[in-house]
């Protein structure tokens, strides 16, 4: 007959599915058996297809960044021209500060 001190409880982890053996007397985890790994792909053909799609996505993102970099100088020139126009339209002289108004 086993004493209550030697009693072990087996519990499945709700998060990862691992099996835990817990000592009933102390509540400490005695052993841990990891859950079996799930297969990401069923066969090699679907894995290869996923890799091709991933490569196509990477290439598309790269092309978009190259195109944005080409247009970056035009955008900066337009922003500079707008800032220069605003600076010319601004009143000349020193800007007023709050303590100058007293």
Secondary structure, DSSP 8 states (H G I E B T S, - for coil): ---GGG-EEEEE-TTT--EEEEETTT--EEEEE------S-SSHHHHHHHHHHHHHHHHHHHHHHHHHHHHHHHHHHHHHHHHHHHHHHS--S----GGG--
